[in-house]
Amino acid sequence: MRPGMTEEVCRLLPEGSGLIPLFLNIRRGTEDEFETMMPHYEKLIAVLRNRNATSSIPMGAAVHVHGFQGRAEDRRGLGEKYTKRRS
């Protein structure tokens, strides 16, 4: 829970967009702690999806620690799991 990222994202959003930041309780900031965070991201994404959020973007070091390939796989898996299909 550090300042900076939320403010930067707000500046990039189109006028009229809403932002609901949710945070993980990362305390040590170590690689081994980051490695265990994806299930926690999933819980927060589920909260937003249950509230009909149109998108959710996991951000921060806990996502980046997986590297480019791992991050792409994480996003693909989350997208498949949480993307609402329109009929």
HELIX and SHEET records of a PDB file:
HELIX    1   1 MET A    5  LEU A   12  1                                   8    
HELIX    2   2 GLU A   31  PHE A   34  1                                   4    
HELIX    3   3 MET A   38  ASN A   50  1                                  13    
HELIX    4   4 ALA A   61  HIS A   64  1                                   4    
HELIX    5   5 GLY A   67  TYR A   82  1                                  16    
END                                                                             
